[in-house]
Amino acid sequence: MSAVTIAWTVPVNSGATPEYEQLDARGLWRQLLAKAENPVPYLPAITECTVLDRFSGGFTRSIVRDGRTVFQRVEVEPGESVLYRQPGDPEIKAIGNRIDRTEDGALALTISVELAPAGIERAVRESRFLEAADAYFTDALRAVIDEIRAARPVLDGPSAGLTNAA
């Protein structure tokens, strides 16, 4: 079965008001690292996060999302993207967060979801599955953008060493 990836892209600074600092790519990158380390303030569906182990280029973590514990391998491409692989999830293989640009060159965040085989089968079998996934991840993206706009850039912390290429 072929891979199926769904993606959403939103301008980061669009609609920003004076109380929000306009972010550049470096500031967005710092926020993506902060979100990787502690997604709780960014994503209402995630209520707990524990970093389990660190390795070159990322770390593993356990999160509680929608009341369910999920193990993730977080892979960091400095200054570009964070990929959350979910080896135990039958429906979602990976979730990506990538620094991007809109067609007119504005700074943007793209969130992508790669469906696992069971997710692809469910999407084919249940027409509402993709609608529900779209609503869920659209809401998640809005929450992430709102928190990124409201948060101050994170300069220190466990991920600081991963920011050098940003």
Beta strands, then each sheet from edge to edge (+ up, - down):
strand 1: 4-11
strand 2: 46-55
strand 3: 58-65
strand 4: 68-77
strand 5: 81-85
strand 6: 92-101
strand 7: 107-115
sheet 1: 1+ 7- 6+ 5- 4+ 3- 2+
end
